[in-house]
Amino acid sequence: MKAILLIDHGSRRSEANEMMDCMANLVQAVAGPEVVVRYAHMELCEPSIEAGVRNCVSAGATELIVFPYMLSPGKHSTGDIPRLVAAAAEDFPDLDVRVTNAFGVHEKLAELILERAGLPVANPLTADEAAHCWHSTHNGTACGDACRCHPVSGAVDATSIAR
């Protein structure tokens, strides 16, 4: 069974931490009952990444897809989270684990920004139209894996990070 583990940084503000419970429930509703959806915090509060991995396995996960619930490909989403997930997954050698990219640059985020600002989407883009480098240099490398021109499947095998 596939599982998605959403991981944020964790906060001293309880509302920020409780939001992850809401987001996991929303993703679960959209994904359906054939996918397990859980959440964890990298630090500062529970559930920890170790607890999140255990929760997914306890729910029947054999494949774990970890989503760093962060905007950019910073230190936490590209290094800390994959490393902590790999350590937590050591107890489950048969668990297939991969870590996706953070949100990065995506047309749905642009639409959400406009919605939150109370503005209409004047020029909706298809996925094909959006799938190019949006950096002012258009070099396709400035944002790393966060660039929309990179394939969506850009995932890291977390278990290889620990080795």
Order of alpha helices (4+ residues) and beta strands (2+ residues): beta-alpha-beta-alpha-beta-alpha-beta-alpha-alpha-beta-alpha
